[in-house]
């Protein structure tokens, strides 16, 4: 199987545009904004937008390209920071996290870093982004569960057990703004460390909608040149309001369509059985009312 997705640092394509282009997931950074990448960190407004559009989200941590060669203590520190960042954005406890090895190096050179990561979050939640030999070494030696391999430094080889692949960089995706370039990815299995995990509905719950503005206005977002500006926070809040409004409209349209379909069901007698005395019109109305109550709650 193949599921198409994208990853990016500074660009902010809309979830609706990505869905229309056939993309079904995004990979975004938990790590802080930097001078070179001022919009690197995933925001609460993005989470609301992508979840509302039906996109899954996978997350990755990266500060500097050589960070993973800094050993076990660096892995422990980064894992703790990544967990806190994910929790602040409303990701569930136990969310898998990829850690980037964004350079041409060996798996053994970064092994201690990933031992440090796994000591904090466990191997089952640990993922690696990197080249063929890095992903292969770490997965084959039981240092991480998830592999997101890039075509860079891989010599045309793909490691079969890796769940995701980054197969091209800097491509324009139809429907996104002109001049916007994204990295193309694909998942090769149903479980690639995404939220929501396979088997769960991909609709925002009312609780997730309410959590978004709380995360957007987190005091940690204020202050420092590398942090989100007040203007960006305001823009994120507006994006979130638009996403919620659109999600409610979509759900209302779905209920209207369901109501019409139920109304079209023939009201002839129900065949003999436990429901033979039931009123089909009454059953249909109860179904619609229950769904409407769930959406409004």
C-alpha positions in Angstrom: 0.0 0.0 0.0 1.1 3.6 -0.5 -0.3 6.7 1.2 0.8 10.0 -0.1 1.9 12.9 2.2 4.2 15.9 2.5 6.6 17.5 5.0 7.9 21.1 5.3 9.4 23.6 7.6 8.3 27.2 6.8 5.5 26.7 4.3 1.9 26.6 5.6 -0.4 24.9 3.0 -4.0 24.5 3.9 -5.3 21.1 4.9 -8.1 21.4 2.3 -5.6 22.0 -0.5 -3.5 19.1 0.5 -6.5 16.8 0.6 -7.7 17.9 -2.8 -4.2 17.1 -4.1 -4.5 13.5 -2.9 -2.3 13.9 0.2 -3.4 12.2 3.3 -0.8 13.1 5.9 1.7 15.8 6.9 5.0 15.5 8.8 5.7 18.6 10.9 8.3 19.8 13.4 7.9 19.9 17.1 11.3 21.6 17.5 11.7 25.4 18.0 11.6 28.1 15.3 15.0 29.4 14.3 16.3 32.4 12.4 16.7 30.2 9.3 13.3 28.6 9.7 11.1 31.1 11.5 7.9 29.1 11.0 9.4 25.7 11.6 7.4 24.6 14.7 3.9 23.1 14.2 1.2 25.3 15.6 -2.1 24.6 17.3 -3.9 26.3 14.4 -2.2 23.9 12.0 -3.2 20.9 14.0 -6.8 22.1 14.0 -6.7 22.7 10.2 -5.1 19.4 9.3 -7.3 17.4 11.6 -10.4 19.2 10.5 -9.5 18.5 6.8 -9.0 14.8 7.5 -5.2 14.7 7.3 -3.1 12.6 9.7 -0.1 14.2 11.3 3.3 12.7 12.1 5.9 14.7 14.1 9.6 15.1 14.0 12.2 16.7 16.2 15.4 18.4 14.8 17.5 21.3 16.0 20.8 21.0 14.2 21.9 18.6 11.4 24.6 17.0 13.6 22.7 16.9 16.9 22.2 13.2 16.8 25.9 12.7 17.0 26.0 14.4 20.4 25.4 11.3 22.3 23.0 9.9 24.9 22.6 13.0 27.0 21.5 15.0 23.9 19.0 12.3 23.1 17.5 12.4 26.6 17.2 16.2 26.5 15.6 16.2 23.0 13.2 13.5 23.9 12.0 15.4 26.9 11.6 18.6 24.9 9.8 16.8 22.1 7.3 15.1 24.5 6.5 18.5 26.2 6.0 20.1 22.7 3.7 17.4 21.5 1.6 17.5 24.7 1.3 21.3 24.4 -0.3 20.8 21.0 -2.8 18.3 22.2 -1.2 15.1 20.9 -2.2 12.0 22.9 0.2 10.5 25.5 2.2 7.8 23.7 2.5 9.7 20.4 5.4 8.3 18.3 8.1 10.9 17.5 10.7 10.9 14.7 14.1 12.3 15.5 16.1 13.6 12.5 19.5 12.6 11.3 19.7 15.1 8.5 23.2 14.4 7.2 25.3 11.7 5.6 26.5 9.7 8.5 26.5 6.1 9.9 23.9 4.5 12.1 26.6 3.6 14.7 27.5 7.3 15.0 24.0 8.2 16.3 23.2 5.0 18.2 23.9 6.5 21.6 21.6 9.5 20.9 18.8 7.1 20.1 19.5 5.0 23.2 19.0 8.2 25.1 15.7 9.0 23.3 14.4 5.5 23.9 15.3 5.7 27.6 12.7 8.5 27.9 9.9 7.5 25.5 10.6 3.8 24.9 11.6 2.1 21.6 8.0 1.6 20.6 7.5 5.4 20.3 10.9 6.2 18.8 11.3 6.9 15.1 14.3 8.0 13.0 14.4 10.2 9.9 17.6 9.6 7.9 19.4 7.8 5.1 19.2 4.2 4.1 22.1 3.1 6.3 21.0 5.1 9.3 17.5 3.9 9.2 18.5 0.3 8.5 21.1 0.2 11.3 18.8 1.7 14.0 15.8 -0.4 13.1 17.7 -3.6 12.7 19.4 -3.2 16.0 16.2 -2.5 17.9 16.9 1.1 18.7 13.6 2.5 17.2 10.3 1.2 15.9 9.6 3.7 13.1 11.7 4.6 10.1 11.2 7.5 7.8 13.8 7.2 5.1 14.9 10.0 2.9 16.2 9.4 -0.7 19.1 11.6 0.1 22.4 9.8 0.8 20.6 6.5 0.1 22.0 5.7 -3.4 18.7 4.6 -4.7 18.1 2.0 -2.0 15.0 1.7 0.1 15.0 -0.2 3.4 11.9 -2.4 3.3 10.9 -2.3 7.0 10.8 1.5 7.1 7.2 2.7 7.3 7.6 6.0 5.4 9.8 7.5 2.7 10.7 11.0 1.7 11.1 10.6 -2.1 11.5 14.1 -3.4 12.3 17.6 -2.1 11.1 21.1 -3.1 8.1 20.2 -5.3 5.0 22.3 -5.9 1.8 20.6 -5.0 -1.3 21.4 -7.2 -3.7 23.7 -5.4 -1.2 25.2 -3.1 0.0 28.8 -3.6 2.4 29.6 -6.4 6.0 29.6 -5.2 5.2 27.1 -2.4 7.4 24.0 -2.4 7.0 21.0 -0.3 8.8 17.7 0.3 7.0 14.6 -1.1 6.5 11.6 1.2 4.7 8.3 1.2 3.8 5.8 3.8 4.1 2.1 2.9 2.1 0.7 5.7 -1.1 1.7 7.6 0.9 2.5 10.8 3.7 5.0 10.3 3.5 6.8 13.7 0.7 9.1 12.7 -2.1 10.8 14.7 -4.8 9.5 14.7 -3.4 6.0 14.5 -4.9 3.5 12.0 -8.4 2.4 12.9 -9.5 5.6 14.6 -11.8 8.2 13.0 -10.0 11.2 11.4 -12.5 13.8 12.5 -11.9 16.4 15.2 -13.7 15.8 18.4 -15.3 18.7 20.2 -12.6 18.4 22.9 -9.9 18.8 20.3 -11.6 21.9 18.9 -11.8 23.5 22.4 -8.1 22.5 23.2 -6.8 24.4 20.1 -7.2 28.0 21.3 -5.8 27.0 24.7 -2.7 25.7 23.1 -2.4 28.7 20.7 -2.5 31.1 23.7 0.0 29.2 25.8 2.3 31.7 27.5 5.2 29.7 26.3 4.5 31.1 22.8 5.3 34.6 23.9 8.8 36.2 24.0 12.1 35.7 22.3 13.1 36.4 18.8 12.8 32.7 17.9 9.4 32.3 19.3 6.0 33.0 17.8 5.1 36.7 17.6 1.8 38.2 18.9 0.8 38.9 15.3 1.4 35.2 14.4 -0.6 34.1 17.4 -3.5 36.3 16.2 -3.2 34.8 12.7 -3.2 31.3 14.2 -6.3 32.0 16.2 -8.1 33.3 13.1 -7.1 30.2 11.2 -8.4 28.0 14.0 -11.8 29.9 14.0 -12.1 29.3 10.3 -11.3 25.6 10.6 -13.9 25.1 13.4 -16.5 27.0 11.4 -15.8 24.9 8.3 -15.8 21.7 10.2 -19.2 22.5 11.8 -20.6 23.4 8.3 -19.3 20.1 6.9 -20.8 18.1 9.7 -24.1 19.9 9.4 -24.2 19.1 5.7 -23.5 15.5 6.4 -26.4 15.4 8.8 -28.7 17.0 6.3 -27.7 14.5 3.7 -28.2 11.6 6.1 -31.6 13.0 7.1 -32.6 13.0 3.4 -31.4 9.5 2.8 -33.3 8.2 5.9 -36.5 10.1 4.8 -36.3 8.2 1.5 -36.4 4.8 3.2 -39.7 3.1 2.4 -42.0 3.0 5.4 -43.5 -0.4 4.6 -43.9 -2.9 7.4 -40.7 -4.2 8.9 -40.3 -8.0 8.4 -41.2 -10.3 11.3 -38.6 -10.2 14.1 -37.5 -8.3 17.2 -38.2 -5.0 15.5 -41.4 -5.9 13.8 -43.5 -3.6 16.0 -41.1 -0.6 15.6 -42.1 2.5 13.8 -39.4 3.1 11.1 -40.0 6.8 11.0 -39.4 7.0 14.7 -36.2 4.9 14.4 -34.9 7.2 11.6 -35.6 10.3 13.6 -33.8 9.0 16.6 -30.7 8.2 14.5 -30.6 11.7 13.2 -31.2 13.2 16.6 -28.4 11.1 18.2 -25.9 12.1 15.5 -26.8 15.8 15.8 -26.5 15.7 19.6 -23.0 14.2 19.2 -21.9 17.0 16.9 -23.3 19.7 19.0 -21.9 18.4 22.3 
